[in-house]
């Protein structure tokens, strides 16, 4: 079970609180806390994905990265061709 921490001063816009209470009342979530935790997890995961995407975008601008990719492709080309031929012969 997760460690739980009580947050005393959480301020939300009234329309979000009303929508949250409606979701609880309709049984879509167990509690306000569950919905807020779920939303925070999603938002934090989105931030992490954006951070990773930004790093990958930087890699695409790096000429050394492109050189390394081309080198790896050349090194594996023979093995890929042999694997393809083997797979074709087994069919």
N, C-alpha and C positions, 0 to 999 in steps of 0.2 A: 504494500500500500504506500502511496505517496505521502511525503511529509506535507502537512497542510499548515498554512499560515493565515491568520485572520488579518484582513486588510480593513482597517477602521475607516479611513477617509477616502472612499472611492466615489468620485463624482462622475455622473453620467447624464447625458441629455435626457430630458423627461420622456421623449418619444422612444428612446432605446429601452428605458426602464419599463415603459408600458408594453412594448413589443415583447420584451423578455418575460414579463409577468403573464402575458397572453400565452406565450409558448409553454410556460410551466403549467398554466391552467389547462391547456389543451393536451397536456401529457407528452409534448414533443421533447421536453427535457425534464430532468428530475428537479433541478433548482436553478436559480439565477447563477449561482457559483459554477455549476456545470457548464452552462452556456458561455459564460465569460471565459472560463478556462479553455473551452473548446475554441472559441474565437481567438484567444491569445495564441494558442498552439498553431492555429492555421496562419495567423499573421506572422508569427515568428518563423515558421517554415517558409513562407513566401519571401521574407526578408533574406533568409539563408539561401534560397534558390536564386534570388536576385544577385546576391553577393557572388555566388558561384558563376552565374551567367556573366557578370561583369569581368571576373577573372578570365573566363574563357574568351570573352571578346578581346581582352588585352592580348591574349596569346595569339589571336588571329592577326594582330598587328605586328607581331614579333618576327622579323626575318629569320632569326636563328631557329625559332620553332618550325618554320616552314622547311628550312634546310634539314632539320632532324627528321621531320615526317617523311620527306623525300628519301632520305637515307634509309630509314626503317622500311619503307615500301620497297626499295630496291633490294634490301637484304632478305625480305620475306617473299619476294616475287616468285622465286624458284619453288619454294616450299608450297606456296599457295597453288601454283600450277600443278605440282605433283599431287597435292591433295584433291584438286578438282578432277584430275585424270583418274585417280584411284576411285573416287566416288562414282564417276561416270562408268567405269568398268564393272562396278558392283551392281549396277542397275540392270 
